[in-house]
Every structure is written in structure tokens, then in C-alpha cells.
Amino acid sequence: MVTGYEPLDTLKPVGNGIWIVDGPPPSGGGCRFPTRATVVRLEDGGLWVHSPTPLTPGLRAELAALGPVAHLVAPNHWHVRWMPEWAAASPEATVWAVPGAALPGARELKGTCAEPAWASEMYQIIPRGHRWFREAVFYHKPSATLIVTDLFQAVETAKLPALCRPAVWLTGVDDSDGKMPLRLRLGFRGKDVLAEDIETIIGWAPRRMILSHGRCYEHGAVAELERAFRRVLSAGRWDRALAAQKAEDRR
């Protein structure tokens, strides 16, 4: 299947010490969107692999030329398809996953701070407020790159078969107005804490944003976040403004 992101299964440099790997859609029926992995070379020379795509012989050789695979990261419970394959190929690597992911033996990612193995180079957070979904969002400091999986999608419908395009438009994640998919938006009950966590991410001041599905943003990541989460952010900012005004009135 042609995805529009060819060549697939190969490293593509996007910044200082960071690459993407565009992969094929997962097997199965229905409309299948292409996936994307992110690879970071840490200061110690080890490779940090986010949301792995299929491990082909060619990709494995490219990675070996960069360094040993040290960390395999499942950023949410949907992106686990190829983790066992990678773990078998790199038995020395540590497997990480969000709470609730179906990955036996994986170490659990923290929700409010980065793991010590990469804390000097990356921030991480698991936005709060959803009834069942957990996703770890990462920020790579040296390249000013935000790495997001499903909390933000911007699917380029022009690259999809015509029959698949209405589903993307209905869920509101076509790249003309990329955002969180509808099925996730409906599950957030704690919009106030979600707003706080999105503000934290915006405060990291990312320049670039890598998405697992759809287009990536080489520039203007903060503006895209402000736009995509505008309703959540406006409610939180309004509440804070009212609280500040009430505090001022009591003086």
C-alpha cells in the first residue's frame, strides 16, 4: 500500500540526534492509517525508540550503525503492536509502557517527570483527566521537538483512499484542523487538569512536533497546540482569570 510517506522503514533525520521512521499501516481491515516511530540517540550513545514500527533487516542495520537500542517506549496502550518483535531483537533494551498497557514485564512510565535514563535530555508527562486513556508525551530538548502519539492527529486525507476520508473528517483529525480524535475527546472528564498539563507542554516551547499519524510540524508547534486545544485552554484560563479577579476584589 502506498502511504504518501515513502520511503518507509528507514531512518529520516529531522533534528539534532533525532530521526523518524515512517511505517506501513498495521495489518487488519478498515481504514488503516500509516504509523511513525521516533528514534533519539541519547548522550550515552544508546537509542531511545518511541512507538516502534516494523523492524526490517534494513532498518535494523541502520540502527546498528547509530548505536545499541537501549529503550523501547510504548507511549499508549494502542502502540504496542511491534514491541515484542523489537524486544526480542534487542534483549538488552529496557521496555517502557504507560500504566495499563498490555506489555508484561514493561517498566511503567512516570506521569509527571522523565525517567532518570533520559531526564537530562527530555521532559515527559502523561496528561490527566481521561477515564481510561493514558499517553506519555515527550519533549526532546536538544532539537526542541515534541513527540505526540494519539492525543494530536493531523491525517492528510489526500494520501488516503477516497472511501477512508469521511471517517477522518467526522472525527475532526484531518490536517486542515488537526486535533485530538473525537473518541478520546469524549472520554476526558477532568478538563481542568488536562488544561494544566497542556499548559505545561506549551511551556516547554517546542518548535517542532512529530506526530505518529499524519503530518509533522517542522515549525510553529506552540501555535498548533494552542489551536488544537483552544477550547480546553480557554476554559482553564477563564477560570484562573475569574479566581484572580475574586482574589483582587477581596483585598
C-alpha positions in Angstrom: 0.0 0.0 0.0 1.3 3.4 -0.9 1.1 5.8 2.1 2.5 9.0 0.7 5.3 9.0 3.3 7.7 6.8 1.3 10.4 5.7 1.7 9.2 3.5 4.6 11.1 1.6 7.2 14.2 3.8 7.0 15.7 6.5 9.3 15.0 10.1 8.3 16.9 12.8 10.2 14.7 15.6 11.5 17.0 17.4 14.0 19.9 17.1 16.3 20.1 13.5 17.4 16.6 12.6 16.4 15.1 10.6 13.5 11.7 9.4 12.3 10.8 6.1 10.7 7.6 6.1 8.6 6.0 2.7 8.6 3.2 0.9 6.9 -0.4 0.7 8.2 -0.9 -2.1 10.7 -2.5 -5.2 9.3 -6.2 -5.6 9.6 -9.4 -4.4 7.9 -11.0 -1.0 7.7 -9.2 2.3 7.1 -5.6 1.8 8.1 -3.5 4.9 8.8 0.3 4.9 8.4 2.3 4.9 11.6 5.5 6.6 12.6 8.3 5.8 15.0 10.8 8.3 16.6 14.4 7.5 17.4 16.6 9.6 19.7 20.3 9.0 20.3 20.9 9.7 23.9 24.1 11.2 25.3 25.4 7.8 26.4 25.1 6.6 22.8 22.0 4.4 23.4 19.0 4.6 21.2 15.5 5.5 22.5 12.8 4.2 20.3 9.3 5.6 20.5 6.3 3.7 19.2 8.3 1.2 17.1 7.1 0.3 13.5 8.1 -3.0 11.8 11.7 -3.9 12.3 13.0 -4.8 8.8 16.6 -6.0 8.2 17.5 -2.7 6.5 16.2 -0.6 9.4 18.0 -2.9 11.9 21.3 -2.3 10.1 20.7 1.4 10.0 20.1 1.5 13.8 23.1 -0.7 14.5 25.2 2.0 12.8 23.9 4.6 15.2 24.2 2.7 18.4 22.6 0.0 20.5 18.8 0.1 21.1 18.6 0.9 24.8 15.0 1.9 25.4 11.7 0.8 23.7 8.8 3.0 24.6 5.1 2.2 24.2 3.6 5.7 24.6 0.0 4.5 25.0 -1.8 1.1 25.1 -2.6 1.2 21.3 1.0 1.4 20.2 2.3 -2.0 21.3 2.0 -4.0 18.1 5.7 -4.3 17.2 7.1 -4.0 20.7 7.7 -7.8 21.3 9.5 -8.0 17.9 11.9 -5.2 18.9 12.4 -6.5 22.4 13.3 -9.9 21.0 15.8 -8.3 18.6 17.3 -6.1 21.4 17.2 -8.2 24.6 19.4 -5.7 26.5 16.9 -2.9 25.9 14.5 -1.7 28.6 10.8 -1.8 27.6 8.7 1.0 28.9 4.9 1.5 28.8 2.2 3.7 30.2 0.1 2.3 33.0 -2.4 -0.3 31.8 -0.6 -1.3 28.6 -0.6 -5.0 27.7 3.1 -5.5 27.9 4.2 -8.0 30.5 7.4 -7.1 32.2 7.5 -3.5 30.9 8.6 -0.7 33.3 5.9 1.9 34.0 6.4 5.4 32.7 6.0 8.2 35.2 3.3 10.7 34.6 4.9 13.9 35.9 8.7 13.6 35.3 11.1 12.0 32.9 12.8 8.7 33.7 16.4 9.1 35.0 17.8 7.4 31.9 16.8 10.4 29.8 15.8 13.2 32.2 18.7 15.4 31.2 17.6 15.3 27.6 13.8 15.0 27.6 10.7 16.0 29.5 7.7 13.8 29.7 4.2 14.0 31.0 1.0 11.8 31.0 -1.9 14.3 30.6 -4.5 13.7 33.3 -8.3 13.7 33.2 -9.3 10.8 30.9 -11.5 8.0 32.1 -9.3 5.2 30.7 -6.7 6.5 28.2 -3.1 7.2 29.1 -0.5 8.6 26.8 3.0 9.8 27.6 4.1 13.0 25.7 7.8 13.7 25.3 9.9 16.7 24.6 13.4 16.3 23.2 15.4 19.4 24.5 18.4 19.4 22.1 16.1 19.5 19.0 13.2 21.4 20.6 10.9 18.6 19.4 7.6 17.5 20.9 6.7 13.8 20.3 3.0 13.0 20.4 1.1 9.8 19.5 -2.7 9.9 19.5 -3.6 13.0 21.6 -3.0 15.0 18.5 -3.5 13.7 15.0 -3.3 15.5 11.7 -4.2 13.0 9.0 -3.5 14.1 5.4 -6.6 12.8 3.7 -5.2 13.4 0.3 -2.9 10.5 1.0 -5.8 8.2 1.9 -8.2 6.2 -0.3 -11.3 8.2 -1.0 -13.5 5.8 1.0 -11.4 6.4 4.1 -11.6 10.2 4.0 -15.1 10.8 5.5 -14.1 8.9 8.7 -11.2 11.3 9.2 -13.3 14.4 8.6 -16.0 13.1 11.0 -13.5 12.6 13.8 -12.0 16.0 13.2 -8.4 15.0 12.7 -7.8 15.9 9.1 -4.7 18.0 8.7 -6.6 21.2 8.0 -7.6 21.3 11.6 -5.7 18.5 13.4 -6.5 17.8 17.0 -7.4 15.0 19.4 -9.7 12.4 17.9 -13.4 12.5 18.9 -13.4 9.2 20.7 -10.6 10.5 23.0 -12.2 13.9 23.5 -15.4 12.4 24.7 -13.5 10.4 27.4 -12.0 13.4 29.2 -13.8 14.4 32.3 -11.1 16.4 34.1 -10.8 19.2 31.6 -9.2 21.5 34.2 -6.3 19.1 34.9 -6.0 18.4 31.2 -5.7 22.2 30.6 -3.0 22.4 33.2 -1.0 19.7 31.6 -1.4 21.1 28.1 -0.2 24.5 29.5 2.9 22.6 30.9 3.6 21.2 27.4 3.2 24.6 25.8 5.6 26.0 28.4 8.3 23.7 27.1 8.2 25.9 24.0 8.6 23.2 21.3 9.5 24.4 17.8 8.9 21.1 16.0 6.2 18.5 16.6 6.3 14.8 15.5 3.0 13.0 15.3 2.6 9.3 15.0 -0.3 9.7 12.5 -0.4 12.2 9.7 1.8 15.2 9.0 4.5 16.6 11.2 5.1 20.2 12.0 8.6 21.5 11.3 7.8 24.9 12.8 5.1 26.5 14.9 4.4 23.7 17.3 3.2 26.1 20.1 0.7 27.8 17.8 -0.7 24.4 16.6 -1.1 23.3 20.2 -2.9 26.5 21.1 -5.2 26.0 18.2 -5.9 22.3 18.7 -6.6 22.6 22.4 -8.2 26.0 22.3 -11.5 25.0 24.0 -9.7 23.2 26.8 -7.3 26.0 27.3 -9.8 28.8 27.1 -11.9 27.3 29.9 -9.0 26.9 32.2 -7.6 30.4 31.5 -11.1 31.9 32.1 -11.4 30.1 35.4 -8.0 31.3 36.5 -8.8 34.9 35.4 -12.0 34.8 37.5 -10.2 33.4 40.5 -7.6 36.1 40.2 -10.3 38.8 40.0 -12.1 37.5 43.0 -8.8 37.4 45.0 -8.2 41.0 43.9 -11.7 42.1 45.0 -11.2 40.6 48.5 -8.1 42.9 49.1 
